[in-house]
Amino acid sequence: MKPDNQEASLEPLLAYFDCLISLNKEEKELVRTKFHPRLFRKRQYVLQEGNICTQFYFVVRGCLRMYKIDEKGSTHILQFAAENYWINDLGSFHGVKPSALNIDALEDTVVLQISRDDLISLYIQAPKFDRIFRVLLENSFVRLQERLLQNISSTAEERYQTFLEIYPHLVNRLSQVQIASFLGITPEFLSRLRNRLSKAPKPKS
């Protein structure tokens, strides 16, 4: 990636960090040296099951998905990551062990990636990033708990409504198959659900 394009791709990440904790000039320079842009083409693997997840990814443009394929060949999507979202297999990344998951690109996707060693170096050189990433991981854990609770206590319609609230920017970018896989229902059931909701009377304002 050309230097001008590399600098442009860093701007969303710098803005993201600034929204959490304001960075000084030296800390911004550390971001420039530790994070590296990479382009993944549509359908290209970011991580394959059995490999070790060596990078933490921030999505600048595009969309990635993280998923597991079971013994029957069914796909179970754990996460979508579009613009300004983070994604990686934390267990593989921090445990330095083979991943049980896959990550691939649903669109041509530009990411900023940082290795485990560079992330640890970042924590040591600027402790502010230790706090930033602790917040990121805490928020991720909260979302995971909420999703687990939904999966065991909510109806398919409630899960779909929550999906619309969390991922409104992805509704028209994802296929019905992908959304159904994320919700744990069949595409046919999702089609009937969407059809029923579209015919439901709108609440009066």
N, C-alpha and C positions, 0 to 999 in steps of 0.2 A: 504494500500500500504506500502511495506517495506521501512525502512529509506533510504537504498541505492537507491531504485527506486524513492522514493520521491525526493531525491536530484537531481537525473538525470532528472526528469521531470521539475525541476525548472530551469535548465540550459537554455532552449530555451527562457523562459520568461526574465531571467536576461540579456541574450544577446539582446533580443528585446528592453528592456528598455535602455540598454547601447548604442544602435544605435540612440536613441532619445536624451537622456541626460545621461552622464556617472554617474554611481552610486558609492558612497563610501562604505566602509565596513559596516558601521552601516545601511545604506539604504538597502543594499543587505540582511542584517539580518532581517530587517523589512519585506521584501518580503517573506522570509522563514517562518516568523511567521504568516503573514496575509493571504497568499495564500495556499490553500489546494488542493491536487490532488484528482481526482475522476474519476472512470471508468464508462462510459455508454455503455452498450451493444447495438449492432445493433437493431434498432427499439424501443429502450427504450426512454420514454419521459424524457426530461430535464425540460420542462415546459408545462403545459396543460392549455388550455383556461379556464378562471375562477379562476385560482390560481394566487397568487401574486409572481412575479419574485423577488426572494430574493438574487440572486447571479449574479455576473458578471463573464463571462466565457472566458478564454483564451485557445484555442485549441492547445494542445501539439502534439497530433497524432489522425488522424481520420477525420471525417467530420460530421457537424451538419447542419440542415436546420431550418429556421424559416418560418412559413407559417400560412395562414388563410384558413379555410374551410367555403365557403359561404353557403347560405340557400339551394342552389341546390346540395350541396355536392361536388362542385368543389374545388380543392386545388389551392391556389395561393401562390407561394413561394416568399418571400421577400428577403431572404438572404441565402447564403451558407457560412459556416465558416469551413475552413480546417486549416491545420497547420499554426500557427502564426497569426490567425485571432481571433477577439473578437466577442462575440455575447451576447445579452440579450435584453429584452423588456425594453427600457429605461423609457417609460412612466409608466410602472408598477413598475419598480425598484425604481425610484426616487419619484414617486407619491404614492408609497405603496398602490396600488389599483389593483383589479383583471385584469388580462391580457386578451386581445381579441385574443391573438396569441398562437401558439404552437411551441415548439422547440423539435426536436427529433434527434436521431442518425442514420445516413445513413450507418455508419460503426461502429465497436467497436471503441470508442473514449475516449481518455484520455484528461481531461481538468484540468486547475488550476482555482479554483473558489475563489472569495472573496465576503463576504457579504457587505451589504450597511453600516452597523455599522463599520466594519473593514476598509472599504474604506475611510470613513470619518475620522476615527482614523489615517489612513495612511497619509491623507492630513495634519492633525494637527501635527503629529509627524515629518513629512518630507515634507515641502511645495513643494519640487521638484516634488512630485507625483501629486500635484494639477496641475502643468504646463503640466506634461506628459499626464494626462487624459483629460485635456482641448484640447490638440492637437489631441488626439484620437477621441474625440467627434466632433471636428471641421472637421476632415477628413471624419468622418462618415456622417456628415451633407452634406458636399460637394458631396460625392458619391450618397447620397439620392437625392439631387437636380439634379445631372446629370442623374440619372436613371429616375426620373420623367419627365425630359425634353425629354429624349429618347422615353419614352412611348407615349408621345403625338406628337412627331415630326419625328420619325424615322420609317423606314420600318422594317419588320421582319428580313430581311437579314442583315440590319445594326445593329439591336439589337443582332443578333447571332454573327456577327463579333466582336462586342464589348465584348460579353461573352467570346469568344475565346481568346481575348486579356487579359481580367481580370482574367479568371479562366483556363488557359491552363493546369494546373496541375489536373483539375477535369474532363476534357472532357471524359477521359476513365474510370472515377470512378463513374460517374453519369449515370442513365438510361435516355433514350430518353424522357420518361414521365416526369422526374424531370426537365430536361433542358427546355422542352416545357412549363411546368408550370411556370418556372421562366421567360420565354420570353413572356408569355401571348398568346401562339399559341397552336394549337393541335399537338399531336405527329405525326399525319399523315402529316400535313403541314411541320413540321420540317424534317421528313424523305424525302419529296420531295425536300425541300430546300437543305439538305445535298447532296442529289443525284445530283442535278443540279450544286452545287458548285464543287463537285468532278470531274465533267465532263468539267468544264470551263477551257479554255486554261490558262496555267500558264504564268504570265508576264515574258518577257525576261529580264535577268539580264544585 
